Amino acid sequence: MMSAIKSLTRYGKGLAIGASVILASLSSSRAQETGDEFPWTLYTSAGWLDYEGDEAVDDSLVLLGSVGYDWTHWWTFEGGVILAPELKGQKYYNYDSGTKVLVNRLEEETGVDSTWGGGVFADALFHFTPWKRVDPFLSAGVGVMKYADDINGDNGWDATVRAGLGVMYHFNDEWALRLEYNNFVAGSAKQGDANTLISAGLCWTWGAHVPANYKVAGGPKDSDADGLFDAEEVALGTDPYHPDTDRDKLSDYDEVRTYKTDPLNPDTDFDGLQDGAEVFIHKTNPLNPDTDNGGVRDGHEVIEDNTNPLNPADDLILITLNIQFDYDKAIIKPEYFAQLDLVAEKMLIRYPGSTARIEGHADKLKGSKEKYNMDLSKRRAQAVVDYLVKSHKVDPKALTAHGYGFSRPKALNDPILGNEVNRRVEVYIRKADQQPAAATAPAR
């Protein structure tokens, strides 16, 4: 056993160093992105283990099982077990006696004609196209095997260093087919052998579920009485048992037939107001984010500005800053100063007495953390405030900084890449004549 441990140490030393470098480089990236919503997977498979020709045992069927954890969307770490339920002896012809004699190498070395073995392993997987239907990957790891009989002069222990490649085909969010090829060095400290393993099996993602597949039998049926037949709802992707699938106070029928909005998105035009509120309360257009075309989205007028989304004359002045910050930084680079100088010019020269609300926004990637992005977007908005105060002497009382993270998108986020449209800093300038009237002092 001690010899096997020394062998594992020898073969795994380089891999361990590489793994520690990888983990160190990944530690900072996990602040914003930590992997899949359902990171745990169970994998079971069967494979064919091809031993090197001079080993005591012949090629054999093996069974494998493992548990994986998605550290990020690129990296998965997994640990598992391997079982070789029956290993027959490898045979060869011996001509030493002058005649052709078939010899069982395992029986020759151990006195038995078959044995069995099992072991454990730990691998790291790098995905090239994470969360895509076809997901190729590379793998590397270490392991150890223990055989029932001493087939290698090391009390039956074999240390292994593994490397391989494979591909996963995702049928849906829950199930995937996995094919894998591994090549590994195995053996004692005295002798190493190059073996290969080809395996195939199924992966199950713990917590993910396949959406219900509704089927309609008989004549046309409207289970939720929303005006759409169940068969239509199945085709649209809406819930045939709930009249308002996206819970925006506008029925699926009204969204599809009357207003042409998206019954799966409560805010079709991404203006910050739900479709039902636009139709029934504010009388705005749920398909146009700026109903009065005054320059500010309906939701911002209603929620933040207290202006009329149907009157373009009272819209604030919106300036969207195209500032690219370094990762996890809130430092404005000199090439973006000209944009900020324009904001100062409008506030100090063109609209003296104005105030400005600076808002930071982020896009949402799968695994992005809400509080982290709220804090980061607030810091970036504050960086704009600090520049205007220090470089142009804008009154700090006239400026406020706010961070919204990814809570107020302008467009749909891609689950992997996000959407650069949503990564923005917006400045809303309120002119002096738009300031709230000062409270009138009570008469004496």
C-alpha positions as CSV (number, residue, x, y, z in Angstrom):
1,M,0.0,0.0,0.0
2,M,2.8,2.4,0.9
3,S,4.3,1.7,-2.6
4,A,1.0,2.6,-4.2
5,I,0.8,5.8,-2.3
6,K,4.3,6.8,-3.4
7,S,3.4,6.0,-7.0
8,L,0.3,8.2,-6.7
9,T,2.4,11.0,-5.3
10,R,4.9,10.6,-8.1
11,Y,2.4,10.6,-10.9
12,G,0.0,13.2,-9.4
13,K,2.6,15.8,-8.3
14,G,2.5,17.8,-11.6
15,L,-1.3,17.5,-11.9
16,A,-1.7,18.7,-8.3
17,I,0.4,21.8,-8.9
18,G,-1.6,22.5,-12.1
19,A,-4.8,22.1,-10.3
20,S,-3.9,24.5,-7.5
21,V,-2.9,27.1,-10.1
22,I,-6.3,26.7,-11.8
23,L,-8.2,26.9,-8.4
24,A,-6.3,30.1,-7.5
25,S,-7.2,31.7,-10.9
26,L,-10.8,30.7,-10.5
27,S,-11.3,32.0,-6.9
28,S,-11.7,35.6,-8.0
29,S,-14.2,34.8,-10.8
30,R,-16.5,33.0,-8.4
31,A,-17.4,36.4,-6.8
32,Q,-19.8,37.1,-9.7
33,E,-20.3,33.7,-11.3
34,T,-20.5,30.4,-9.5
35,G,-21.9,28.0,-12.0
36,D,-25.2,26.4,-12.7
37,E,-28.4,27.0,-10.8
38,F,-28.4,23.2,-10.2
39,P,-24.6,22.4,-9.8
40,W,-24.8,18.8,-8.6
41,T,-24.9,15.9,-11.1
42,L,-25.0,12.1,-10.7
43,Y,-23.3,10.0,-13.4
44,T,-23.5,6.2,-13.9
45,S,-21.9,4.4,-16.8
46,A,-20.4,1.2,-18.1
47,G,-17.1,0.9,-19.9
48,W,-14.4,-1.3,-21.4
49,L,-11.1,-1.2,-19.7
50,D,-8.2,-2.1,-22.1
51,Y,-5.1,-3.3,-20.1
52,E,-1.6,-3.2,-21.5
53,G,-0.7,-6.4,-23.2
54,D,1.9,-7.6,-20.6
55,E,-0.4,-7.3,-17.6
56,A,-1.8,-10.2,-15.7
57,V,-5.5,-9.5,-16.4
58,D,-7.3,-9.3,-19.7
59,D,-9.5,-6.5,-21.0
60,S,-12.8,-6.3,-19.1
61,L,-16.2,-4.7,-18.5
62,V,-16.2,-2.1,-15.7
63,L,-19.0,-0.2,-14.0
64,L,-18.6,3.5,-12.9
65,G,-20.5,6.0,-10.8
66,S,-19.6,9.5,-9.8
67,V,-20.9,12.7,-8.2
68,G,-20.0,16.0,-9.9
69,Y,-20.1,19.7,-8.8
70,D,-20.1,22.6,-11.3
71,W,-17.6,25.0,-9.7
72,T,-18.2,27.4,-12.6
73,H,-19.9,27.1,-16.0
74,W,-16.5,26.0,-17.4
75,W,-15.2,23.7,-14.7
76,T,-16.7,20.6,-13.0
77,F,-15.1,18.6,-10.3
78,E,-16.2,15.0,-9.6
79,G,-15.4,12.0,-7.5
80,G,-16.4,8.5,-8.2
81,V,-16.0,4.7,-7.9
82,I,-15.1,2.1,-10.4
83,L,-15.8,-1.7,-10.2
84,A,-14.4,-4.5,-12.3
85,P,-16.7,-7.4,-11.2
86,E,-14.7,-10.1,-13.1
87,L,-11.2,-9.9,-14.4
88,K,-10.0,-13.0,-16.3
89,G,-6.3,-13.8,-16.7
90,Q,-4.6,-12.6,-19.8
91,K,-3.3,-15.6,-21.9
92,Y,-0.2,-15.9,-24.0
93,Y,1.7,-18.7,-25.8
94,N,4.9,-20.0,-24.2
95,Y,7.4,-21.8,-26.4
96,D,10.1,-22.3,-23.8
97,S,9.5,-26.1,-23.7
98,G,9.8,-26.3,-27.5
99,T,6.0,-26.8,-27.8
100,K,3.2,-24.2,-28.0
101,V,1.6,-23.9,-24.6
102,L,-1.3,-21.6,-23.7
103,V,-0.6,-19.9,-20.4
104,N,-2.9,-17.9,-18.1
105,R,-0.7,-15.1,-16.9
106,L,-2.9,-14.3,-13.9
107,E,-2.8,-18.0,-12.8
108,E,0.9,-18.1,-13.4
109,E,1.5,-15.0,-11.1
110,T,-1.2,-15.5,-8.4
111,G,-2.5,-19.0,-8.6
112,V,-6.1,-17.9,-9.6
113,D,-7.6,-17.7,-13.1
114,S,-9.8,-14.7,-12.4
115,T,-10.1,-11.9,-9.9
116,W,-12.0,-8.6,-9.3
117,G,-11.1,-5.1,-8.4
118,G,-12.5,-1.7,-7.5
119,G,-11.3,1.8,-6.8
120,V,-11.9,5.5,-6.5
121,F,-11.0,8.5,-8.6
122,A,-11.2,12.3,-8.7
123,D,-11.3,14.3,-11.9
124,A,-11.5,17.9,-13.1
125,L,-13.5,18.5,-16.3
126,F,-13.1,21.6,-18.6
127,H,-16.2,22.3,-20.8
128,F,-15.8,24.0,-24.2
129,T,-19.4,24.9,-24.7
130,P,-21.1,24.8,-21.3
131,W,-24.9,24.5,-21.1
132,K,-25.1,23.9,-24.9
133,R,-26.9,20.7,-26.1
134,V,-23.6,19.3,-27.4
135,D,-20.9,19.8,-24.6
136,P,-17.4,18.5,-25.4
137,F,-14.9,18.4,-22.5
138,L,-11.4,17.5,-21.4
139,S,-10.7,15.7,-18.1
140,A,-7.8,15.0,-15.9
141,G,-7.4,13.4,-12.4
142,V,-6.0,10.8,-10.1
143,G,-7.2,7.5,-8.6
144,V,-6.4,4.2,-7.0
145,M,-7.4,0.6,-7.7
146,K,-7.4,-2.4,-5.3
147,Y,-7.5,-5.9,-6.7
148,A,-8.7,-9.0,-4.7
149,D,-5.4,-10.7,-5.6
150,D,-1.9,-9.4,-5.8
151,I,-1.6,-9.0,-9.6
152,N,1.3,-6.6,-9.6
153,G,3.5,-7.3,-6.6
154,D,2.2,-4.4,-4.7
155,N,-0.5,-6.2,-2.6
156,G,-3.0,-5.6,-5.3
157,W,-2.9,-1.7,-5.2
158,D,-2.6,0.4,-8.4
159,A,-2.2,4.2,-8.3
160,T,-3.4,5.9,-11.5
161,V,-3.1,9.3,-13.2
162,R,-5.8,9.9,-15.7
163,A,-6.4,12.2,-18.7
164,G,-9.1,12.0,-21.3
165,L,-11.8,13.7,-23.4
166,G,-15.5,13.2,-23.9
167,V,-18.7,14.8,-25.0
168,M,-22.1,15.2,-23.3
169,Y,-25.4,15.4,-25.2
170,H,-28.1,17.1,-23.2
171,F,-31.6,15.8,-23.9
172,N,-33.0,18.5,-21.6
173,D,-32.0,20.3,-18.4
174,E,-32.2,17.1,-16.4
175,W,-30.8,14.3,-18.5
176,A,-27.7,13.9,-20.6
177,L,-25.8,11.2,-22.5
178,R,-22.0,11.1,-21.8
179,L,-19.3,9.4,-23.8
180,E,-15.8,9.4,-22.6
181,Y,-12.3,8.2,-23.5
182,N,-9.6,8.0,-20.8
183,N,-5.9,7.1,-21.0
184,F,-4.1,6.6,-17.7
185,V,-0.8,5.4,-16.3
186,A,-1.3,2.8,-13.6
187,G,0.9,0.6,-11.5
188,S,3.3,0.5,-8.7
189,A,6.3,2.7,-8.1
190,K,8.4,-0.1,-9.7
191,Q,6.4,-0.4,-12.9
192,G,3.8,1.6,-14.7
193,D,1.4,0.5,-17.5
194,A,-0.6,2.6,-20.0
195,N,-4.2,1.6,-20.0
196,T,-7.3,3.0,-21.7
197,L,-11.0,3.2,-20.7
198,I,-13.9,3.9,-23.0
199,S,-17.2,4.5,-21.2
200,A,-20.8,5.6,-21.9
201,G,-23.6,6.5,-19.5
202,L,-26.3,8.9,-18.3
203,C,-26.0,12.1,-16.3
204,W,-28.8,13.3,-14.0
205,T,-28.8,16.9,-12.8
206,W,-30.0,17.0,-9.2
207,G,-32.9,19.5,-8.8
208,A,-33.5,20.2,-12.5
209,H,-36.8,19.0,-13.9
210,V,-38.2,18.5,-17.4
211,P,-41.2,20.7,-18.0
212,A,-44.5,19.0,-18.0
213,N,-45.6,17.8,-21.5
214,Y,-49.2,18.5,-21.6
215,K,-51.3,16.4,-24.0
216,V,-54.9,17.2,-25.0
217,A,-57.3,14.4,-25.8
218,G,-60.8,14.6,-27.3
219,G,-62.3,17.8,-28.5
220,P,-61.0,21.4,-28.0
221,K,-60.6,22.1,-24.3
222,D,-59.9,25.3,-22.4
223,S,-58.9,24.1,-18.9
224,D,-58.2,27.5,-17.4
225,A,-61.1,29.3,-19.2
226,D,-58.8,32.0,-20.5
227,G,-60.1,31.8,-24.1
228,L,-57.2,29.8,-25.5
229,F,-57.6,26.1,-26.1
230,D,-55.2,23.8,-24.2
231,A,-53.6,22.7,-27.5
232,E,-52.8,26.3,-28.4
233,E,-51.3,26.9,-25.0
234,V,-49.1,23.9,-25.3
235,A,-47.8,25.2,-28.7
236,L,-47.2,28.7,-27.2
237,G,-45.5,27.3,-24.1
238,T,-48.1,28.9,-21.7
239,D,-49.7,27.0,-18.8
240,P,-53.1,25.6,-19.9
241,Y,-54.1,25.4,-16.2
242,H,-53.5,29.0,-15.4
243,P,-55.1,31.9,-17.2
244,D,-52.2,34.3,-16.7
245,T,-49.0,32.3,-17.1
246,D,-46.5,35.2,-16.4
247,R,-48.7,36.7,-13.7
248,D,-48.7,40.2,-15.1
249,K,-52.4,40.8,-14.6
250,L,-53.1,40.4,-18.4
251,S,-54.6,37.1,-19.4
252,D,-52.9,34.8,-21.8
253,Y,-55.8,35.3,-24.3
254,D,-55.5,39.2,-24.1
255,E,-51.7,39.0,-24.6
256,V,-51.9,36.7,-27.6
257,R,-55.1,37.9,-29.3
258,T,-55.6,41.6,-28.2
259,Y,-52.3,43.3,-27.3
260,K,-49.8,41.0,-29.1
261,T,-47.5,41.0,-26.0
262,D,-45.5,38.0,-24.8
263,P,-47.5,35.8,-22.4
264,L,-44.3,34.4,-21.0
265,N,-42.7,37.8,-20.1
266,P,-44.5,40.0,-17.6
267,D,-42.7,43.1,-19.1
268,T,-42.7,42.6,-22.8
269,D,-41.0,45.9,-23.7
270,F,-38.6,45.9,-20.7
271,D,-39.6,49.4,-19.6
272,G,-40.0,48.5,-15.9
273,L,-43.8,48.2,-15.9
274,Q,-45.7,45.0,-16.2
275,D,-48.0,44.6,-19.2
276,G,-51.2,44.6,-17.1
277,A,-50.2,47.8,-15.3
278,E,-49.5,49.5,-18.6
279,V,-52.9,48.5,-20.1
280,F,-55.2,49.0,-17.1
281,I,-53.4,51.6,-14.9
282,H,-51.1,53.8,-16.8
283,K,-52.7,53.5,-20.3
284,T,-49.3,53.2,-21.9
285,N,-48.3,50.9,-24.8
286,P,-46.9,47.6,-23.5
287,L,-45.1,47.1,-26.8
288,N,-43.3,50.5,-26.7
289,P,-40.9,51.2,-23.8
290,D,-41.3,55.0,-24.3
291,T,-44.9,55.5,-25.1
292,D,-44.7,59.3,-25.4
293,N,-41.4,59.2,-27.2
294,G,-40.0,61.8,-24.8
295,G,-36.7,60.0,-24.3
296,V,-37.3,58.2,-21.0
297,R,-38.9,54.8,-20.5
298,D,-42.4,54.6,-19.1
299,G,-41.3,52.7,-16.0
300,H,-38.7,55.3,-15.1
301,E,-41.2,58.1,-15.5
302,V,-43.7,56.3,-13.2
303,I,-41.4,54.8,-10.6
304,E,-38.6,57.3,-10.3
305,D,-39.4,60.6,-12.0
306,N,-43.1,61.2,-11.1
307,T,-43.7,62.4,-14.6
308,N,-46.5,61.6,-17.1
309,P,-45.5,58.7,-19.4
310,L,-48.1,60.0,-21.9
311,N,-46.7,63.6,-22.0
312,P,-43.2,64.0,-23.7
313,A,-42.9,67.6,-22.5
314,D,-42.1,66.6,-18.9
315,D,-39.5,63.9,-19.6
316,L,-36.2,64.3,-18.0
317,I,-33.0,64.5,-20.0
318,L,-31.5,61.0,-20.4
319,I,-27.8,60.5,-21.2
320,T,-26.7,56.9,-21.5
321,L,-22.9,56.6,-20.9
322,N,-21.0,53.9,-22.9
323,I,-18.4,53.3,-20.2
324,Q,-16.5,49.9,-20.2
325,F,-15.1,49.2,-16.7
326,D,-12.5,46.6,-16.0
327,Y,-13.7,43.4,-14.3
328,D,-14.8,44.1,-10.7
329,K,-13.6,47.7,-11.0
330,A,-15.3,51.0,-10.7
331,I,-12.4,53.2,-12.1
332,I,-13.3,55.4,-15.1
333,K,-10.6,55.3,-17.8
334,P,-9.5,58.7,-19.4
335,E,-11.0,57.8,-22.8
336,Y,-14.5,58.1,-21.3
337,F,-14.0,61.5,-19.7
338,A,-15.4,63.3,-22.8
339,Q,-18.8,61.7,-22.1
340,L,-18.8,62.9,-18.5
341,D,-17.7,66.4,-19.6
342,L,-20.9,66.5,-21.7
343,V,-23.0,65.7,-18.6
344,A,-21.2,68.5,-16.7
345,E,-21.7,71.0,-19.6
346,K,-25.4,70.3,-19.7
347,M,-25.8,70.7,-15.9
348,L,-23.7,73.8,-15.4
349,I,-24.0,75.7,-18.6
350,R,-27.1,74.7,-20.5
351,Y,-29.4,73.8,-17.6
352,P,-28.0,75.7,-14.5
353,G,-29.7,74.7,-11.3
354,S,-30.4,71.2,-12.5
355,T,-29.9,68.0,-10.6
356,A,-28.9,64.5,-11.8
357,R,-29.7,61.0,-10.9
358,I,-26.9,58.5,-11.9
359,E,-27.9,54.9,-12.2
360,G,-25.6,51.9,-12.6
361,H,-26.9,48.7,-14.3
362,A,-25.5,45.3,-15.1
363,D,-26.4,42.3,-17.2
364,K,-27.3,38.9,-15.8
365,L,-25.3,35.8,-16.5
366,K,-26.2,32.4,-15.2
367,G,-24.8,32.3,-11.7
368,S,-24.6,36.1,-11.3
369,K,-25.1,37.2,-7.7
370,E,-27.8,39.8,-7.0
371,K,-26.1,41.6,-4.0
372,Y,-22.7,41.6,-5.7
373,N,-24.0,43.2,-8.8
374,M,-26.1,45.7,-6.8
375,D,-23.0,46.8,-4.9
376,L,-20.8,46.9,-8.0
377,S,-23.2,49.0,-10.1
378,K,-23.6,51.4,-7.2
379,R,-19.9,51.9,-7.0
380,R,-19.7,52.6,-10.7
381,A,-22.5,55.2,-10.5
382,Q,-20.6,56.8,-7.6
383,A,-17.5,56.9,-9.7
384,V,-19.4,59.1,-12.2
385,V,-20.6,61.4,-9.3
386,D,-17.0,61.7,-7.9
387,Y,-15.7,62.7,-11.4
388,L,-18.3,65.4,-11.9
389,V,-17.6,66.8,-8.4
390,K,-13.8,66.8,-8.6
391,S,-13.3,67.7,-12.2
392,H,-16.1,70.2,-12.8
393,K,-17.1,71.3,-9.3
394,V,-20.7,70.1,-9.7
395,D,-22.5,70.6,-6.4
396,P,-22.5,67.1,-4.8
397,K,-26.0,67.8,-3.4
398,A,-27.2,68.0,-6.9
399,L,-26.1,64.4,-7.6
400,T,-27.3,61.0,-6.4
401,A,-25.9,57.6,-7.2
402,H,-28.0,54.4,-7.4
403,G,-27.2,50.8,-8.3
404,Y,-29.7,48.4,-9.7
405,G,-27.6,45.4,-10.7
406,F,-29.4,43.3,-13.2
407,S,-32.9,44.1,-11.8
408,R,-33.8,46.6,-14.6
409,P,-32.8,45.2,-18.0
410,K,-33.5,47.0,-21.3
411,A,-33.5,43.7,-23.2
412,L,-33.4,39.9,-22.7
413,N,-30.2,38.5,-21.2
414,D,-28.6,35.5,-22.8
415,P,-28.2,32.9,-20.1
416,I,-24.5,32.4,-20.8
417,L,-23.2,35.7,-22.2
418,G,-25.7,38.2,-20.7
419,N,-26.4,41.2,-22.9
420,E,-24.1,44.2,-23.3
421,V,-27.1,46.5,-23.8
422,N,-27.9,46.0,-20.1
423,R,-24.4,46.9,-18.9
424,R,-24.8,50.7,-18.8
425,V,-24.7,53.9,-16.7
426,E,-27.6,56.2,-17.2
427,V,-27.8,59.9,-16.2
428,Y,-31.2,61.5,-15.7
429,I,-31.0,65.3,-15.6
430,R,-33.9,67.2,-14.0
431,K,-34.0,70.9,-15.1
432,A,-34.5,73.7,-12.6
433,D,-38.1,74.2,-13.7
434,Q,-38.8,70.5,-13.1
435,Q,-37.7,70.5,-9.5
436,P,-40.4,69.7,-6.9
437,A,-42.0,72.9,-5.6
438,A,-40.7,74.0,-2.2
439,A,-43.2,73.4,0.5
440,T,-45.2,76.6,1.4
441,A,-44.6,77.8,4.9
442,P,-47.8,77.9,7.0
443,A,-49.4,81.3,7.5
444,R,-49.0,82.9,10.9
